[in-house]
Amino acid sequence: MSLPESCPMTLSDTQPPELIKVMIVDDHPMVAEGIQSILESYDDINVVGCLPNGRAAIESVAELDPDVILMDLNMPEIGGLSATEILLERQPDTRIVILSMHDNPEYISSALSHGAMGYILKDVPTDEIKLAIDTVMRGERYLCTGAQGSLEPKDAARESLTEREQTILLQLAQGKSNKEVALTLDISVRTVETHRKNIKRKLGISSTAGLTRYAMEHGVLQGTGVRL
């Protein structure tokens, strides 16, 4: 009787799972170090950096190339909301999760409208931080229980335009092409296209003509800003 042949070892059998690269941005060293210690206990996470504010994160993001950024809101120099928008312009595939002590609905709605994929409170159990990371890595939005409870249904559905989106809406309403807007604002055409898509989604408008009409009706062309 012949012995059974052993199964050939494949490349996937020998390679460890790919690590999730996480950047922590918080101006409180003890908080950042505590989160880092928690995350480093997981075999599939690599903390690539702890930064003290949004400016430092923006300056380091290309080099560190994180998959997920855990971002505080209130920080010196550049806060979490502005940093989130700028970071996503530069690294569109990065997932940003706001980690904050604030459960005010306005904070949560604003964070989501700026592009954050998750919002968790700083007093959540440690395993919920990992759950949030895993969830946004799957491309899904994550709100911790406390954040979900703070959002009324109307607040969850309502998304306002960010300052950058208002600026781009003004440019588009003036008849500029995506390429012209990109040159004016010194960003990529891809970034303009992403903002344009988000503006249409938030306003429920499907055409460029509709954007122009909206801008005229809401005073954008006179520089008064967008009021939703």
Wavefront OBJ file of the C-alpha trace (Angstrom):
o trace
v 0.000 0.000 0.000
v 1.437 3.339 -1.001
v 1.679 6.133 1.507
v -0.518 9.211 0.866
v 1.313 12.113 -0.668
v 1.723 15.077 1.601
v -0.013 18.290 0.510
v 2.412 20.704 -1.110
v 3.048 23.802 0.972
v 1.784 26.946 -0.741
v 3.126 30.464 -0.392
v 0.084 31.472 1.653
v 0.924 28.726 4.175
v 4.322 30.223 4.904
v 3.561 33.954 4.885
v 2.281 35.663 8.044
v -0.897 37.754 7.677
v -0.313 41.273 6.410
v -0.091 43.752 9.267
v -2.523 46.660 9.590
v -0.467 49.844 9.853
v -1.953 52.233 12.410
v -1.029 55.855 13.136
v -2.144 57.477 16.400
v -2.633 61.261 16.454
v -3.251 62.713 19.924
v -1.671 65.610 21.816
v -1.875 63.775 25.153
v 1.203 61.501 25.378
v -0.263 59.256 28.071
v -3.386 58.636 25.968
v -1.381 57.928 22.826
v 1.024 55.615 24.644
v -1.854 53.767 26.296
v -3.567 53.165 22.950
v -0.270 52.101 21.405
v 0.295 49.573 24.195
v -3.197 48.139 23.658
v -2.803 47.833 19.895
v 0.665 46.300 20.058
v -0.831 43.352 21.944
v -2.506 42.272 18.685
v -0.455 40.196 16.267
v -1.963 41.774 13.150
v -1.363 45.433 14.033
v 1.760 47.525 13.592
v 1.703 50.997 15.172
v 3.801 53.016 12.730
v 3.742 56.285 14.628
v 2.319 58.440 17.429
v 1.990 62.088 16.401
v 1.084 65.062 18.647
v -1.154 67.016 16.249
v -2.659 67.212 12.786
v 0.248 69.105 11.278
v 2.713 66.407 12.284
v 0.383 63.757 10.878
v 0.117 65.558 7.537
v 3.893 65.927 7.319
v 4.485 62.242 8.139
v 1.629 60.443 6.403
v 3.390 59.828 3.075
v 6.415 58.288 4.791
v 4.495 56.212 7.345
v 1.716 55.260 4.892
v -0.803 54.081 7.527
v -3.860 51.997 6.700
v -5.803 53.452 9.636
v -5.382 56.698 11.560
v -6.822 57.097 15.058
v -7.400 60.846 15.297
v -8.170 63.075 18.261
v -10.338 66.133 17.555
v -9.038 69.001 19.670
v -5.315 69.488 19.104
v -2.977 72.476 18.701
v -1.832 73.814 15.306
v -4.135 71.685 13.135
v -7.102 69.948 14.729
v -8.609 66.603 13.868
v -11.307 67.762 11.438
v -9.044 69.871 9.234
v -6.332 67.233 9.381
v -8.805 64.525 8.346
v -9.807 66.421 5.219
v -6.227 67.234 4.215
v -4.972 63.709 4.918
v -7.707 62.169 2.794
v -6.822 64.495 -0.071
v -3.256 63.236 0.065
v -3.946 59.589 0.986
v -7.515 58.833 -0.206
v -7.326 55.147 0.738
v -6.486 55.815 4.390
v -9.248 55.061 6.892
v -9.613 57.648 9.643
v -11.319 56.875 12.952
v -11.987 59.750 15.326
v -11.110 58.879 18.915
v -12.629 61.545 21.151
v -14.157 62.259 24.541
v -16.991 64.237 22.910
v -20.322 62.496 22.277
v -22.057 65.668 21.054
v -24.023 64.925 17.853
v -22.522 67.971 16.137
v -18.995 66.643 16.680
v -19.932 63.220 15.334
v -21.833 64.507 12.284
v -19.042 66.942 11.456
v -16.391 64.223 11.722
v -18.316 61.949 9.359
v -18.927 64.773 6.880
v -15.174 65.482 6.818
v -14.539 61.905 5.693
v -13.935 59.960 8.899
v -15.066 56.337 8.609
v -15.448 55.808 12.324
v -16.067 57.561 15.627
v -15.346 56.031 19.018
v -15.253 57.513 22.491
v -12.098 57.366 24.569
v -13.819 55.473 27.373
v -14.762 52.457 25.221
v -13.453 49.002 26.175
v -10.048 48.313 24.686
v -11.312 45.578 22.368
v -13.719 48.042 20.753
v -10.791 50.025 19.354
v -9.646 46.868 17.590
v -13.188 46.202 16.392
v -13.356 49.714 14.927
v -10.072 49.184 13.079
v -11.199 45.838 11.654
v -14.538 47.313 10.593
v -13.136 50.292 8.683
v -10.523 48.032 7.082
v -13.457 46.167 5.535
v -14.651 49.459 4.103
v -17.521 49.828 6.568
v -18.376 52.755 8.827
v -18.063 52.196 12.588
v -19.733 54.162 15.382
v -19.371 53.019 18.974
v -22.565 52.543 20.968
v -22.199 55.905 22.717
v -21.769 57.731 19.416
v -24.722 55.930 17.834
v -26.919 56.849 20.776
v -26.010 60.528 20.442
v -27.122 60.710 16.829
v -30.796 61.147 16.124
v -31.910 59.618 12.808
v -32.172 63.077 11.234
v -28.662 63.950 12.430
v -27.219 60.722 11.015
v -28.765 61.424 7.627
v -27.841 65.093 7.473
v -24.376 65.880 6.143
v -23.133 69.417 5.615
v -20.448 70.488 3.168
v -16.946 70.978 4.523
v -15.068 74.225 3.885
v -13.042 72.555 1.141
v -16.196 71.242 -0.508
v -17.729 74.716 -0.366
v -14.621 76.105 -2.070
v -14.781 73.471 -4.804
v -18.523 74.025 -5.274
v -17.795 77.715 -5.857
v -15.146 76.848 -8.457
v -17.439 74.400 -10.255
v -20.345 76.847 -10.188
v -18.097 79.367 -11.954
v -17.871 76.904 -14.835
v -14.365 75.581 -14.176
v -13.438 72.048 -15.208
v -12.045 69.474 -12.786
v -8.569 70.129 -14.210
v -8.886 73.878 -13.771
v -10.078 73.453 -10.181
v -7.167 71.102 -9.479
v -4.673 73.663 -10.814
v -6.268 76.508 -8.842
v -6.274 74.626 -5.534
v -3.013 72.721 -6.163
v -4.622 69.305 -5.733
v -4.994 66.312 -8.028
v -7.806 65.913 -10.559
v -8.717 62.663 -8.785
v -9.190 64.584 -5.539
v -11.444 67.121 -7.261
v -13.512 64.301 -8.743
v -13.881 62.717 -5.298
v -14.996 66.016 -3.751
v -17.385 66.618 -6.637
v -18.979 63.197 -6.128
v -19.333 63.812 -2.378
v -20.872 67.252 -2.953
v -23.487 65.786 -5.299
v -24.248 62.996 -2.837
v -24.637 65.322 0.141
v -26.826 67.792 -1.744
v -28.794 65.144 -3.602
v -27.873 66.714 -6.953
v -26.903 64.629 -9.986
v -25.833 67.224 -12.575
v -23.373 70.090 -12.895
v -26.252 72.370 -13.882
v -27.939 71.422 -10.624
v -24.815 72.363 -8.665
v -24.712 75.756 -10.396
v -28.402 76.356 -9.649
v -27.856 75.386 -6.016
v -24.870 77.735 -5.769
v -26.918 80.635 -7.162
v -29.881 79.976 -4.887
v -27.683 79.743 -1.758
v -25.448 82.722 -2.455
v -22.299 80.726 -3.126
v -21.449 82.708 -6.232
v -21.533 85.876 -4.119
v -19.053 84.269 -1.690
v -21.529 84.024 1.175
v -20.893 80.302 1.668
v -23.164 77.315 1.667
v -25.958 77.113 4.216
v -27.722 73.786 4.505
l 1 2 3 4 5 6 7 8 9 10 11 12 13 14 15 16 17 18 19 20 21 22 23 24 25 26 27 28 29 30 31 32 33 34 35 36 37 38 39 40 41 42 43 44 45 46 47 48 49 50 51 52 53 54 55 56 57 58 59 60 61 62 63 64 65 66 67 68 69 70 71 72 73 74 75 76 77 78 79 80 81 82 83 84 85 86 87 88 89 90 91 92 93 94 95 96 97 98 99 100 101 102 103 104 105 106 107 108 109 110 111 112 113 114 115 116 117 118 119 120 121 122 123 124 125 126 127 128 129 130 131 132 133 134 135 136 137 138 139 140 141 142 143 144 145 146 147 148 149 150 151 152 153 154 155 156 157 158 159 160 161 162 163 164 165 166 167 168 169 170 171 172 173 174 175 176 177 178 179 180 181 182 183 184 185 186 187 188 189 190 191 192 193 194 195 196 197 198 199 200 201 202 203 204 205 206 207 208 209 210 211 212 213 214 215 216 217 218 219 220 221 222 223 224 225 226 227 228
